[in-house]
Structures are given as structure tokens and as C-alpha cells.
């Protein structure tokens, strides 16, 4: 029996790491599904493009949860990156069938860190 894992990513700086983690699990015969909330995907590059293709080759998927995105972000993620579209109901359905759910990364910061922390 193969396990199913769902990654939930709401902070842009963790998208590439989350995709790489999903790919790592897919290589180990674990179905991996990644959901991107609110955020625009990073600039398109060969590395992330290959990761996305490999995830799909291994029967996983990366979804854009479009109900949480503005129109520009939604268009970029669906057209430029060709992510699969998902609703919040789709996310709930997938979570219920998964064996493990990973809230990946820290939530997006609402307040900038002071300069001393840089």
C-alpha cells in the first residue's frame, strides 16, 4: 500500500522547498500532492519546471488553490506554470483521503522584521 501525503504551502519562499519535498516522497513511492495558497509561483526556471514534471510523472500534482488568489496570481499560476486548479472543497476532499498532511513552512509574515534581524 502506498501512502498519500498532502503539502499545504501558504508562503511563497517555501514553494520550491515544498515541491522538492513532494518530489522526494514521490521517488519513495508515496503519492504527493502540493497545494499553493494565496501566492504567485516563483519565476519560471528549469529546475522547478523539471521538479513539476517529475512530480506529475510519478502520479502527483501541484495545485493552485484559486479561491485564495487574486486574478493576476491566478492567471500566472494557471497559464505560465500550468498548475492544476483546485477549490477549497477539493483541498478538503484530498486531505480526508491522505495519510499525512504537512503544513509546509511558516505563515507569511504580516510585520517586517526590524533591520537588526537581517
C-alpha positions in Angstrom: 0.0 0.0 0.0 1.3 3.4 -0.9 0.8 6.3 1.4 -0.6 9.7 0.3 0.8 13.0 1.5 -0.7 16.5 1.1 1.6 19.6 1.3 -0.2 22.9 2.1 2.0 25.9 1.3 0.9 29.5 2.1 4.3 31.3 2.0 6.0 31.9 -1.3 9.5 31.4 -0.1 8.7 27.8 0.8 7.2 26.8 -2.6 10.3 25.5 -4.2 11.3 23.6 -1.0 7.8 22.1 -0.7 7.8 21.0 -4.3 11.2 19.4 -3.7 9.9 17.6 -0.6 6.9 16.3 -2.6 9.2 15.0 -5.3 11.4 13.3 -2.7 8.4 11.4 -1.3 7.2 10.6 -4.8 10.5 9.0 -5.6 9.9 6.8 -2.5 6.6 5.6 -3.9 4.4 7.9 -1.8 1.7 9.8 -3.7 2.4 13.5 -3.1 0.0 16.4 -3.7 1.0 20.1 -3.2 -1.4 22.9 -2.7 -0.3 26.5 -3.2 -2.5 29.1 -1.3 -2.5 32.9 -2.0 0.9 33.1 -3.6 2.4 33.5 -7.1 4.8 30.8 -8.1 8.5 31.9 -8.3 9.9 33.0 -11.6 9.9 30.1 -14.0 13.2 28.2 -14.2 14.4 24.9 -15.5 15.0 23.4 -12.0 11.4 24.0 -10.8 10.0 23.1 -14.2 11.7 19.7 -14.1 10.6 19.1 -10.5 7.0 19.8 -11.5 7.3 17.4 -14.5 8.8 14.7 -12.3 6.0 15.0 -9.7 3.5 14.6 -12.4 5.3 11.6 -13.9 5.0 9.9 -10.5 1.3 10.5 -10.3 1.4 13.5 -8.0 0.3 17.0 -8.7 0.9 20.7 -7.8 -2.4 22.7 -7.4 -3.2 26.4 -7.3 -6.0 27.0 -4.8 -7.5 29.7 -7.0 -10.2 30.8 -4.5 -7.4 32.2 -2.3 -5.7 34.1 -5.2 -6.2 37.5 -6.9 -6.8 37.5 -10.6 -3.2 38.2 -11.6 -1.7 35.5 -9.4 -4.3 33.0 -10.6 -3.6 33.8 -14.2 0.2 33.5 -13.7 -0.1 30.1 -11.9 -2.5 28.6 -14.3 -1.2 29.8 -17.6 2.5 30.3 -17.1 3.1 27.4 -14.8 0.2 25.3 -15.9 -0.7 24.3 -12.4 -3.8 22.3 -11.8 -6.7 24.3 -10.4 -8.3 23.4 -7.1 -11.0 24.8 -4.9 -11.1 24.7 -1.1 -13.6 21.8 -1.3 -11.1 19.9 -3.5 -8.4 20.5 -0.8 -10.7 19.2 1.9 -11.6 16.1 -0.1 -7.9 15.4 -0.7 -7.0 15.9 2.9 -9.6 13.4 4.0 -8.1 10.7 1.8 -4.4 11.5 2.6 -2.5 9.6 5.3 -0.4 12.7 6.3 -0.9 16.4 5.9 2.1 18.8 6.0 1.6 22.5 6.6 4.9 23.5 4.9 6.9 26.5 6.1 6.0 29.4 8.3 2.9 31.5 7.5 3.6 34.7 5.6 4.7 37.5 7.9 2.4 40.4 8.5 5.0 42.6 10.0 8.5 43.1 8.7 11.4 42.1 10.9 13.5 45.0 12.3 16.7 45.8 10.4 18.8 44.3 13.3 17.4 40.9 12.4 18.6 41.0 8.7 
